[in-house]
C-alpha cells in the first residue's frame, strides 16, 4: 500500500516579496544538515480526508491552527514511493512560537535509552529563491506551483 502524506505551504507577501514558511526536521539525524532538508509542515495519514490531515499535521508540527480556505497546489512522489499532497494558504506565523509534537528514538544507537525529540526543531520564512535551496528536492514542485499561481515574479 502506498504511503500518503499531506501538508500545507503557508505563504505571505512581505514588501511585495513572496515568502514561504518551512520547517526543519528534528532529531539527531538532521541536527547538522540544512540545505535540502527543510520541508512543508506535513505528515502521513491513512483513512482521513487529505485536506483535514494537512491541517492536523500543520498543527502538530507548529502548534498553530490555520484559518482560511486552502488552495490545492500539487502532488509529488518521493523516491520511497510515498505520495505527498500539498495545499497553500496565505497567513502569518511567528516562528518563535513554534511548538512541535515529539517522537521517541533509541539514542544513542544500541544504547537501550529512549530519547524524545521534536518532529521539527525550527521553522523559518524564506523568499522563493532561498526556499528552493533549503527545501527537500522532492518538494520543489510545491514552490514552483505557488510561483506559477502568482506569476513568474511571485508578486
Order of alpha helices (4+ residues) and beta strands (2+ residues): beta-beta-beta-alpha-beta-beta-beta-beta-beta-alpha-alpha
